[in-house]
Amino acid sequence: MAQKHGEQELRLENRLAGSRSPYVRGHMNNPVAWQMWGPEAIALAKKHNRLLFLSIGYAACHWCHVMERESFLSPEIASLLNDSFIPIKLDREERPDIDRIYMSYVQATSGSGGWPLNVFLTPDLEPVFGGTYWPGPNHSMTATSNGAALGAETVGFVEILEKMRVVWQRQERRCLESAKEITRQLREFAEEGTHSHRQMGEKGEPGDGLEIELLEEAYQHFAGKYDSVNGGFSMPPKFPTPVKLGFLLRLGQMPEAVKGVVGEEECENAAAMAVATLRKMARGGIRDHIGYGFARYSVTADWSLPHFEKMLYDQVQLLNAYLDAFLITHDPEMLGAVYDISTYLTSSPIAAPEGGFYSAEDADSYPTHTDKEKREGAYYVWSLKDFRSILDNRSAELCARFYGVTADGNISSENDPHDEFISQNALNIRLTPSALSKEFGLSEEHVVKILKEGRKTLREWRERERPRPSLDDKVVVAWNGLAIGALARTSKVLHDIDPEKAKECRSAAEKAVAFIKKELWDKTSKKLWRVYREGRGDAPGFADDYAFLIQGLLDLYEATFNDTYLEFADEIQQSQTTLFHDASPSSGGGFFSTPAHQSDLLLRLKSGMDAAEPSTNGISVSNLYRLASFLDDDSYADLARGTLGAFESEVLQHPFLFASLLPGIVVKKLGMRIIVVTGQGKDIDEALGRMRAEVAPTRTVVRLGRDARSEWLKKRNELVANMNADKPGVWVCEGGTCREESDADTQTKSASQLDETTSD
């Protein structure tokens, strides 16, 4: 009875107005008395002996909005949550550490995951029950949720809440025992990255069992999963998986020893699979053909119908993939996607005026300025009537044929649970300009002109007549780090193709670094903060914030040869190591996702597997080897080897889950070379141009002299300190020694061949 008495004394109020997160603030007018994650809410649960109901999502999440409409605006749901639980709303992008813990639980217990992520927790934060979307009292769905069919057997949210209330009141001890057992299993799962030393024993160095053959195993897995008709590597819903694409594209750009193990034909096929997938996506509905950028994923196997939210981390990873594909194939279609994504990143609304990049655009929006109800994809879908009313007759018919627009619409009813897409079309490129020129009796040049003008007219009309989807205007350090790197690489690739566009991309990257350094880097404590929105957020920087920003800074150095970016990367890496490195003897290395001694976490995770973003540990291995090369600092290489070793047993079992870690095995076995370019002249410019035009995963490039800024680097790296910066030359350095290439070699050898040169 004491529990019931305590419940009667508690009157919760919605506290979300105190949050800066657009997603969390979006629920501040719900009848649910949402609390914010923190010690106050946890203390309330302990004091009143209630289960916490933790609901995690993000601003651009379509199904999060669906569940809000169906459940969190319902007085019935609000009464159940407010009277019997401590309801908490959390933005996964602000606290990915919490999201990962409970997502691991839901995936382990249900076999799937997604957002919204809803979990019931004991006052000690141990999970009792969880899931994703549950239909609410205002449920009107008849088809699917998160790709899974909803049938009569689907349990509703009201029933779940009532059941959990009764179970906690009547079987609290059983709940606690079950939660503790689940937590014990989660702790075992969380020990990923700690088994290698225990299982491998004390013989040899960390990671000695990791061989180049593992890259061939990963390739074979991806080849076996490849959809040869539509591209990609899964059944719908279909995600771009840029980490996989990057691995496959770069496999054939590795040193010859790798090709010898994997096979020349296999490396060519790996790139072909990736390029075909990128081509299908570039022509599919997952791409915004009228504006710019790509949606998060496709609900269909052929990429024709997306869920329409646009995420920053998808854009920047795809930009890197299309850059690699262009450099390898010289295909104009790949370059077109590079222009498309880079324009999206450097334009409003994603480019923040003060510097940096915002997080996402929503899938849902108002169809017109007078509508009161949002619809999924309203900003992006078109009817044939739209085309005919906006464009002249010939342009309308030609553009409709090009984009696959029909009077009945091209979205099937099975993918339209709310009847939002009747007579609507998701634009897909269905015909080539060459085919259209024959069909319409026009020259191909004329067809291209009509298509370009039609796209411009449709874009201007859309921007004028349709309200843009809501913007999640958080600046997240990790994703900005990825964006900085991708735009830096774009500027390097476009240096000789389009200097103005290259300058635009480089300036955006440099502006983002300046913003982070000013607003989210504490010079005194040497720590990052994760989020900025109307001021610095409360969440500390996590390991991915450090790792992804370091990667961006290293890419920006190679695009500018300004060593202040190397200096900043070196400083941040030292902080990452201090805060997150696992130095325990049983593990031997790797980086936890969170700092030690965080009081609001059930577990401290350390993962090497890739997900929607590359693994923090995979990126860290790459960063550490690159820093070791740039700075001639073996301590960084030791950290990289230890990180690889920490995941040795897991990588040996399932190498395809660790695509971002696998290139580190190549560097561990074959080393990483540094090319030092000095002086100026035609031969030097040509050598730099060749290096800009190649993908070289096991090489770094340093520039001395001319416009390069290298004062700090010369102090930090003794190997280059005494080089004559004014004498024209290309030096290949490895193992603490450097060898100068002759003028003839510099003129005739490609940069990849320079990589293969060994020191005498």
C-alpha positions in Angstrom: 0.0 0.0 0.0 3.0 2.3 0.6 3.6 2.3 -3.2 0.1 3.4 -4.0 0.2 6.1 -1.3 3.4 7.4 -2.9 1.9 7.4 -6.3 -1.1 9.5 -5.1 1.3 12.1 -3.7 3.2 12.5 -7.0 1.8 15.0 -9.6 4.1 15.2 -12.6 4.4 18.2 -14.9 5.8 18.2 -18.4 9.3 19.6 -18.2 10.4 19.5 -21.8 10.3 23.3 -22.3 13.7 23.3 -20.6 15.3 21.2 -23.4 17.1 22.7 -26.4 16.5 19.6 -28.6 13.9 20.2 -31.4 12.7 16.6 -31.0 12.3 16.8 -27.2 10.7 20.3 -27.3 8.3 19.0 -29.9 6.6 17.0 -27.1 6.4 19.8 -24.6 2.7 20.4 -25.2 1.8 16.7 -25.0 -0.6 15.8 -22.2 2.0 13.2 -21.1 4.0 14.8 -18.3 7.4 14.1 -19.9 10.5 14.4 -17.8 14.0 15.0 -19.1 16.7 12.3 -18.7 18.8 13.1 -15.6 19.3 12.6 -11.9 16.0 14.3 -11.0 13.9 11.9 -13.0 15.8 8.8 -11.8 15.5 10.0 -8.2 11.7 10.4 -8.7 11.5 6.7 -9.9 13.4 5.6 -6.8 11.5 7.7 -4.4 8.1 6.6 -5.7 9.1 3.1 -6.7 7.9 3.5 -10.3 9.1 2.1 -13.6 10.7 4.6 -15.9 9.2 4.7 -19.4 12.0 5.8 -21.6 11.0 6.9 -25.2 13.9 7.7 -27.5 13.6 9.2 -31.0 14.9 12.0 -33.2 13.4 15.0 -35.0 13.3 13.5 -38.5 11.9 10.1 -37.5 8.6 9.5 -39.3 7.4 6.8 -37.0 8.2 8.9 -33.9 5.7 11.4 -35.2 3.2 8.7 -35.9 3.4 7.4 -32.4 3.1 10.9 -31.0 -0.2 11.5 -32.9 -1.6 8.1 -32.0 -0.4 7.8 -28.4 1.3 10.8 -26.8 -1.5 13.2 -27.6 -4.1 10.7 -26.2 -5.6 11.6 -22.8 -5.9 7.8 -22.1 -2.2 7.2 -22.7 -1.3 10.3 -20.8 -3.3 9.2 -17.7 -1.7 5.8 -17.7 1.9 7.2 -18.1 1.5 10.0 -15.6 -0.2 8.0 -12.9 1.9 4.9 -12.9 5.3 5.6 -14.5 8.0 8.2 -14.8 7.8 9.1 -18.6 11.0 10.4 -20.1 11.6 11.8 -23.6 15.2 11.6 -25.0 16.8 12.7 -28.3 19.1 9.8 -29.5 21.3 12.3 -31.3 22.1 14.1 -28.0 22.6 10.9 -26.0 23.7 8.1 -28.4 25.3 6.3 -25.4 21.9 5.7 -23.7 20.3 4.8 -27.1 22.9 2.2 -27.9 22.5 0.4 -24.5 18.8 0.0 -24.8 18.8 -0.6 -28.5 21.1 -3.5 -27.9 18.6 -4.8 -25.4 15.6 -4.5 -27.7 17.5 -6.0 -30.6 18.6 -8.9 -28.5 15.1 -9.6 -27.1 13.0 -8.9 -30.2 15.4 -9.6 -33.1 14.9 -6.1 -34.5 15.2 -2.4 -33.6 14.4 1.1 -34.8 12.8 4.3 -33.6 10.9 5.3 -31.7 12.7 3.1 -29.1 10.5 2.5 -26.0 11.8 0.8 -22.9 10.5 0.2 -19.4 13.3 0.5 -16.8 13.6 -0.2 -13.1 14.6 2.7 -10.9 18.2 1.3 -11.2 17.9 1.7 -15.0 17.8 -2.0 -15.8 15.5 -2.9 -18.7 12.3 -4.9 -18.1 10.5 -4.7 -21.4 10.9 -2.8 -24.7 10.1 -2.4 -28.3 9.7 0.2 -31.1 6.4 1.5 -32.5 3.3 0.3 -30.7 -0.2 1.3 -32.1 -2.1 3.7 -29.9 -5.7 4.6 -29.3 -5.8 6.9 -32.4 -4.3 4.2 -34.5 -5.6 4.1 -38.1 -3.0 2.0 -39.7 -3.8 -1.0 -41.9 -0.5 -1.9 -43.4 3.0 -1.6 -42.1 5.2 -0.2 -39.4 9.0 0.0 -39.7 8.7 -2.6 -42.5 6.8 -5.2 -40.5 3.2 -6.1 -41.1 0.7 -5.1 -38.4 -2.0 -7.8 -38.0 -4.8 -8.5 -35.6 -2.3 -10.1 -33.2 -0.4 -6.8 -32.7 -0.5 -5.6 -29.1 -1.5 -2.0 -28.6 0.2 0.5 -26.4 -2.7 0.8 -24.0 -2.6 -2.9 -23.3 1.2 -2.9 -22.8 1.0 0.0 -20.3 -1.8 -1.7 -18.4 0.1 -5.0 -18.3 3.4 -3.4 -17.2 1.6 -1.5 -14.4 0.0 -4.7 -13.1 3.2 -6.7 -13.4 5.2 -4.1 -11.5 2.6 -3.8 -8.7 2.0 -7.5 -8.2 5.3 -9.1 -9.3 8.0 -6.5 -8.5 10.5 -9.0 -7.2 10.2 -11.1 -10.3 10.6 -8.0 -12.5 13.7 -7.0 -10.6 15.2 -10.5 -10.8 14.5 -10.7 -14.6 15.9 -7.2 -15.1 19.1 -8.1 -13.3 19.6 -11.3 -15.4 19.0 -9.3 -18.6 21.5 -6.7 -17.4 24.1 -9.5 -16.7 23.7 -10.7 -20.3 24.0 -7.1 -21.6 27.2 -6.7 -19.6 28.6 -9.9 -21.3 27.6 -8.4 -24.7 29.3 -5.1 -23.7 32.5 -7.0 -23.2 33.0 -7.0 -27.0 36.5 -5.7 -27.5 37.7 -7.2 -24.2 38.0 -10.9 -25.1 40.9 -11.1 -27.5 43.7 -11.1 -24.9 41.9 -13.6 -22.7 41.2 -16.0 -25.6 44.4 -15.5 -27.5 46.6 -15.8 -24.4 49.8 -14.0 -23.8 51.6 -15.2 -27.0 52.3 -12.7 -29.7 51.3 -9.1 -30.2 47.7 -7.8 -30.1 46.0 -8.6 -33.4 48.6 -11.0 -34.7 45.8 -13.3 -35.8 44.3 -10.7 -38.1 45.4 -11.4 -41.6 44.7 -9.9 -45.0 42.6 -12.9 -45.9 39.9 -11.5 -43.7 39.3 -8.8 -46.3 38.6 -11.5 -48.8 36.2 -13.2 -46.4 34.3 -9.9 -46.0 34.2 -9.4 -49.8 32.8 -12.9 -50.2 30.0 -12.2 -47.7 29.0 -9.0 -49.4 29.1 -10.7 -52.8 26.8 -13.4 -51.5 24.3 -10.8 -50.2 24.4 -8.6 -53.3 21.2 -7.8 -55.1 22.3 -8.1 -58.7 19.1 -6.6 -60.0 18.6 -3.5 -57.9 22.0 -3.1 -56.1 22.4 -3.1 -52.4 22.8 -5.9 -49.9 19.5 -6.6 -48.2 15.8 -7.0 -48.6 13.6 -3.9 -48.0 13.7 -1.7 -46.1 16.9 -0.9 -47.9 19.6 1.3 -46.5 22.5 2.8 -48.5 25.2 1.3 -46.1 28.0 3.6 -47.2 30.5 1.9 -44.9 30.2 -1.3 -47.0 30.3 0.6 -50.3 33.4 2.4 -49.2 35.1 -0.9 -48.3 34.2 -2.4 -51.6 35.3 0.6 -53.6 38.7 0.8 -51.9 39.5 -2.9 -51.9 41.1 -2.6 -55.4 43.0 0.6 -54.4 44.9 -1.2 -51.7 48.6 -2.2 -52.2 49.3 -5.0 -54.7 49.8 -7.5 -51.9 46.1 -7.1 -51.0 45.0 -7.7 -54.5 47.2 -10.8 -54.6 45.3 -12.2 -51.6 41.8 -11.1 -52.5 42.2 -11.5 -56.3 42.3 -9.0 -59.1 38.9 -10.1 -60.5 37.3 -10.0 -57.1 38.6 -6.5 -56.4 37.1 -5.4 -59.7 33.8 -7.0 -58.9 33.8 -5.4 -55.5 34.0 -2.0 -57.1 31.5 -2.9 -59.7 28.9 -3.9 -57.1 29.4 -0.7 -55.2 29.2 1.5 -58.4 26.1 -0.3 -59.6 24.4 0.3 -56.2 25.4 3.9 -56.2 24.0 4.3 -59.7 20.7 2.7 -58.8 20.4 5.0 -55.8 21.3 8.1 -57.9 18.5 7.3 -60.3 16.0 6.1 -57.6 13.4 7.8 -55.5 15.8 7.8 -52.6 17.4 10.8 -54.2 15.7 14.3 -54.2 15.9 14.9 -58.0 14.3 18.3 -57.8 16.3 19.6 -54.9 19.5 18.0 -53.5 20.5 15.2 -51.2 19.4 11.7 -50.4 16.7 10.3 -48.1 17.6 7.9 -45.3 16.4 4.6 -46.8 14.1 3.0 -49.3 11.0 1.0 -48.4 11.2 -0.8 -51.7 13.9 -3.1 -53.1 14.5 -1.0 -56.2 15.2 2.3 -54.3 12.0 3.8 -55.8 10.2 4.9 -52.7 12.0 6.4 -49.7 11.1 7.3 -46.2 11.8 10.9 -46.9 13.8 12.2 -43.9 17.3 13.5 -44.8 20.1 12.9 -42.3 23.4 14.8 -42.3 25.4 11.6 -41.5 23.9 9.9 -44.6 24.7 12.8 -46.9 28.4 13.0 -45.9 29.1 9.3 -46.0 27.4 9.1 -49.4 29.5 12.0 -50.6 32.6 10.1 -49.8 31.3 7.0 -51.6 30.4 8.9 -54.7 33.8 10.7 -54.6 35.6 7.3 -54.5 33.4 6.0 -57.3 34.1 9.0 -59.5 37.9 8.8 -58.9 37.9 5.1 -59.8 35.5 5.2 -62.8 35.7 8.8 -64.0 31.9 8.4 -64.6 30.1 11.8 -65.0 27.0 10.3 -63.2 29.1 9.8 -60.1 30.4 13.3 -60.3 26.9 14.6 -60.7 26.0 13.0 -57.4 29.1 14.6 -55.8 27.9 18.1 -57.0 24.4 17.3 -55.8 25.3 16.3 -52.2 28.0 19.0 -51.8 25.5 21.6 -52.9 23.0 20.3 -50.3 25.6 20.5 -47.6 26.8 24.0 -48.4 23.4 25.6 -48.9 20.4 26.5 -46.7 18.9 25.0 -44.7 21.6 22.4 -43.8 24.6 24.9 -43.8 24.4 26.8 -40.5 25.0 30.6 -41.1 27.5 30.8 -38.3 29.4 27.7 -39.4 28.8 24.0 -39.2 26.0 21.8 -40.4 22.5 21.1 -39.0 21.4 17.5 -38.3 18.4 16.6 -40.4 15.2 17.5 -42.3 11.9 15.8 -41.4 10.0 13.3 -43.6 6.7 15.0 -42.9 5.5 18.5 -43.9 2.4 20.4 -44.8 1.2 19.9 -48.4 0.4 23.7 -48.7 0.8 26.8 -46.6 -2.9 26.5 -45.6 -2.9 22.8 -44.5 -3.2 22.0 -40.9 -2.0 18.4 -41.0 1.4 17.2 -42.0 1.9 14.3 -44.5 4.9 12.1 -45.1 6.8 13.1 -48.3 4.4 16.0 -49.0 7.4 18.2 -50.0 8.8 15.6 -52.4 6.0 13.8 -54.3 4.3 15.1 -57.4 1.2 14.4 -59.5 1.1 14.6 -63.3 -1.4 17.4 -62.8 1.4 19.3 -60.9 3.8 18.9 -63.8 1.2 20.1 -66.3 0.1 23.1 -64.3 3.7 24.2 -63.6 5.5 23.4 -66.8 4.7 24.1 -70.5 3.1 21.2 -72.3 6.2 19.7 -73.9 8.4 20.2 -70.8 5.7 18.6 -68.7 5.4 15.5 -70.9 9.1 15.1 -71.3 9.9 15.6 -67.6 7.1 13.2 -66.7 8.6 10.5 -68.9 12.1 11.1 -67.5 11.0 10.9 -63.9 8.4 8.1 -64.3 5.4 10.3 -63.4 2.0 8.9 -64.3 -1.6 10.0 -63.9 -2.4 7.2 -61.4 0.8 7.7 -59.5 3.7 5.2 -59.1 3.4 4.4 -55.4 1.6 1.1 -54.6 -1.2 0.9 -52.1 0.7 -1.5 -50.0 3.3 1.2 -49.3 0.6 3.8 -48.6 -1.0 2.9 -45.2 -2.5 6.3 -44.7 -3.7 6.9 -48.3 -1.3 9.9 -48.5 0.1 9.0 -51.9 -3.0 8.5 -54.1 -2.1 9.7 -57.6 1.3 10.9 -56.3 4.7 10.0 -57.7 8.1 9.6 -56.1 10.5 10.8 -58.8 12.8 8.2 -60.3 15.0 8.5 -63.4 13.4 6.1 -65.8 14.8 7.0 -69.2 18.1 8.5 -70.5 18.2 11.7 -72.4 19.3 9.7 -75.5 16.1 7.6 -75.3 14.0 10.7 -74.8 15.5 12.4 -77.8 14.4 9.5 -80.0 10.9 9.4 -78.4 10.3 13.1 -78.7 12.2 13.7 -82.0 14.6 16.2 -80.4 18.3 16.5 -80.2 19.9 15.1 -77.1 21.3 18.6 -76.2 17.8 20.0 -76.4 16.4 17.3 -74.2 19.1 18.0 -71.5 18.3 21.7 -71.7 14.5 21.0 -71.2 15.3 18.7 -68.2 17.6 21.3 -66.6 15.1 24.1 -67.0 12.2 21.9 -65.9 14.1 20.9 -62.7 14.9 24.5 -62.0 11.2 25.6 -62.5 9.9 22.8 -60.3 12.4 23.5 -57.6 11.5 27.2 -57.5 7.8 26.4 -57.5 8.3 23.9 -54.6 10.3 26.3 -52.5 7.6 29.0 -53.1 4.4 27.0 -52.7 5.2 24.1 -50.3 6.3 24.6 -46.7 9.7 23.0 -46.2 9.9 20.0 -43.8 11.0 20.9 -40.2 14.7 21.3 -39.6 16.6 19.7 -36.8 19.0 22.6 -36.3 21.4 21.0 -33.8 25.1 21.0 -34.7 26.4 17.6 -33.6 30.2 17.4 -33.5 30.5 13.8 -34.7 28.4 14.4 -37.8 30.1 17.7 -38.5 33.4 15.9 -38.3 32.3 13.6 -41.1 31.0 16.5 -43.1 34.3 18.4 -42.7 36.2 15.4 -44.0 33.9 14.8 -47.0 33.8 18.4 -48.1 37.6 18.6 -47.7 38.0 15.6 -49.9 35.5 17.1 -52.4 37.5 20.3 -52.6 40.7 18.3 -53.3 39.0 16.3 -56.0 37.5 19.3 -57.7 40.7 21.4 -57.3 41.5 21.0 -61.0 38.0 20.4 -62.3 36.0 23.3 -60.8 38.2 25.6 -58.6 35.2 27.7 -57.6 33.2 24.8 -56.3 36.3 23.4 -54.6 36.8 26.7 -52.8 33.1 26.7 -51.7 33.5 23.2 -50.2 36.8 24.0 -48.5 35.5 27.2 -47.0 32.5 25.4 -45.6 34.7 22.8 -44.0 37.1 25.4 -42.5 34.2 27.5 -41.2 32.8 24.4 -39.5 36.1 23.8 -37.8 36.3 27.4 -36.6 32.8 27.2 -35.2 33.5 23.9 -33.3 36.7 25.3 -31.9 35.0 28.4 -30.7 31.7 27.0 -29.3 32.3 23.3 -28.5 35.9 22.9 -27.6 37.0 23.7 -24.0 40.6 24.9 -24.3 41.2 24.6 -20.6 39.9 21.1 -20.0 40.8 19.9 -23.5 37.3 18.4 -23.9 34.6 18.6 -26.6 30.9 19.2 -26.0 28.6 17.2 -28.3 25.8 19.5 -29.4 25.2 23.2 -30.1 21.7 24.7 -30.5 21.0 28.2 -29.2 24.1 27.7 -27.1 26.2 24.8 -26.0 24.2 21.7 -24.9 24.7 19.8 -21.7 25.9 16.5 -23.3 29.6 15.9 -23.2 31.5 14.8 -26.3 31.5 11.1 -26.8 34.2 9.0 -28.4 32.6 9.3 -31.9 32.7 13.1 -31.6 36.4 13.0 -31.0 37.2 10.3 -33.7 35.0 11.7 -36.5 36.3 15.3 -35.9 39.9 14.0 -36.0 39.2 12.3 -39.3 37.8 15.5 -40.7 40.8 17.5 -39.6 43.2 15.1 -41.2 41.3 15.2 -44.5 41.2 19.0 -44.3 45.0 19.1 -43.7 45.5 17.1 -46.9 43.2 19.5 -48.8 44.9 22.7 -47.5 48.3 21.7 -46.2 47.6 24.0 -43.2 49.2 22.3 -40.3 47.0 24.1 -37.7 44.5 21.3 -38.6 47.1 18.6 -37.9 47.9 20.3 -34.6 44.3 20.4 -33.5 43.8 16.8 -34.5 46.9 15.8 -32.5 45.5 17.7 -29.5 42.0 16.1 -29.8 43.5 12.6 -30.2 45.4 13.0 -26.9 42.2 13.9 -25.2 40.3 11.0 -26.8 43.0 8.6 -25.5 42.9 10.1 -22.0 39.1 10.0 -21.8 38.0 6.9 -23.6 41.0 4.5 -24.1 40.7 1.1 -22.4 44.1 0.5 -20.9 43.2 -2.5 -18.9 45.7 -5.4 -19.2 42.9 -7.9 -20.1 41.7 -5.8 -23.0 44.8 -4.3 -24.5 43.2 -1.4 -26.2 40.2 0.1 -28.0 38.0 3.0 -27.1 34.8 3.1 -25.0 32.0 5.2 -26.3 31.7 7.2 -23.1 34.1 8.5 -20.4 34.5 6.7 -17.1 32.4 7.4 -14.1 29.2 8.6 -15.8 26.5 8.1 -13.2 23.5 7.8 -15.5 24.6 4.8 -17.5 23.9 1.2 -17.0 26.9 0.0 -19.1 30.0 1.4 -20.7 30.0 0.1 -24.3 33.0 -0.5 -26.6 32.0 -1.5 -30.1 33.9 -2.2 -33.2 30.9 -3.0 -35.4 29.7 -0.5 -38.0 26.1 0.6 -38.1 24.4 3.6 -39.8 27.7 5.4 -39.0 31.2 3.8 -39.1 32.5 2.3 -35.9 34.2 4.7 -33.6 37.0 2.2 -33.2 37.3 1.6 -36.9 37.7 5.3 -37.6 40.1 5.6 -34.6 42.4 2.9 -36.0 42.6 4.9 -39.3 43.2 8.2 -37.5 45.9 6.7 -35.3 47.8 5.2 -38.2 47.5 8.4 -40.2 48.7 10.5 -37.3 51.6 8.1 -36.8 52.5 8.6 -40.4 52.0 12.4 -40.5 53.9 12.9 -37.3 56.4 10.0 -37.4 55.0 9.0 -33.9 55.1 5.3 -33.2 53.0 5.7 -30.0 50.0 6.3 -32.2 50.7 3.2 -34.2 50.9 1.2 -31.0 47.5 2.5 -30.0 46.1 1.5 -33.4 47.6 -2.0 -33.1 46.1 -2.3 -29.6 42.7 -1.3 -30.8 42.8 -3.8 -33.6 43.9 -6.5 -31.1 41.0 -5.7 -28.8 38.5 -6.9 -31.4 40.6 -9.7 -32.8 38.3 -12.6 -31.8 35.2 -10.8 -33.0 36.7 -9.8 -36.4 38.0 -13.4 -36.9 34.4 -14.7 -36.5 32.5 -12.1 -38.6 34.9 -9.8 -40.5 32.0 -8.3 -42.6 30.6 -6.6 -39.5 33.9 -4.6 -39.1 34.3 -3.1 -42.6 35.8 0.2 -41.2 38.3 -1.8 -39.1 39.6 -4.0 -41.9 41.8 -1.4 -43.7 43.7 -1.1 -40.4 44.7 -4.8 -40.8 46.4 -3.9 -44.2 48.3 -1.0 -42.6 49.3 -3.2 -39.6 50.7 -5.8 -42.1 52.1 -3.6 -44.8 52.6 -0.2 -43.2 51.5 3.3 -44.2 53.7 5.5 -46.4 54.0 9.3 -46.2 54.7 11.3 -49.4 56.5 14.6 -48.7 56.3 17.1 -51.5 58.7 20.1 -51.4 59.4 23.1 -53.6 57.4 24.2 -56.6 57.3 23.8 -60.4 55.4 22.1 -63.2 56.5 18.6 -62.2 55.5 19.2 -58.6 52.1 20.5 -59.6 51.5 17.5 -61.8 52.6 15.1 -59.0 50.2 16.8 -56.6 47.4 16.7 -59.3 47.9 12.9 -59.7 47.7 12.3 -56.0 44.5 14.4 -55.7 42.9 12.3 -58.4 43.5 8.9 -56.7 42.1 6.9 -53.9 45.0 5.8 -51.7 43.9 4.2 -48.4 47.5 3.5 -47.1 49.1 6.8 -47.9 49.4 10.3 -46.3 50.7 13.4 -48.1 52.6 16.3 -46.5 53.4 19.5 -48.3 56.4 21.7 -47.4 57.1 25.1 -49.0 55.1 27.2 -51.4 51.7 28.1 -49.7 51.9 25.3 -47.2 51.9 26.1 -43.5 54.2 23.7 -41.8 56.0 25.4 -38.8 54.3 23.3 -36.2 54.7 20.1 -38.2 58.4 20.6 -38.5 58.7 20.8 -34.7 56.5 17.7 -34.2 58.0 15.5 -36.9 61.8 15.2 -36.9 61.7 13.3 -40.1 60.6 16.3 -42.2 62.2 19.0 -39.9 65.5 19.1 -41.8 64.1 18.8 -45.3 64.7 21.6 -47.7 61.2 23.0 -48.3 62.3 25.1 -51.3 64.0 22.3 -53.3 61.5 20.7 -55.7 61.1 17.0 -54.8 58.8 14.1 -54.0 60.0 12.0 -51.0 58.6 8.6 -50.1 59.1 8.0 -46.3 58.7 4.7 -44.5 60.2 3.1 -41.4 61.9 6.3 -40.3 63.8 6.9 -43.5 63.0 8.9 -46.7 63.9 8.4 -50.3 63.7 11.1 -52.9 62.1 10.2 -56.2 64.1 11.3 -59.3 62.6 13.9 -61.7 61.9 11.2 -64.2 60.1 9.0 -61.6 58.0 12.0 -60.5 56.9 12.6 -64.0 56.1 9.0 -65.0 54.9 7.4 -61.8 51.4 7.6 -60.6 50.8 8.3 -57.0 49.7 4.8 -56.3 53.0 3.5 -57.8 54.8 5.9 -55.4 53.0 4.2 -52.6 54.4 0.9 -53.7 58.0 2.2 -53.6 60.0 0.7 -50.8 62.8 2.4 -48.9 66.4 1.2 -49.5 
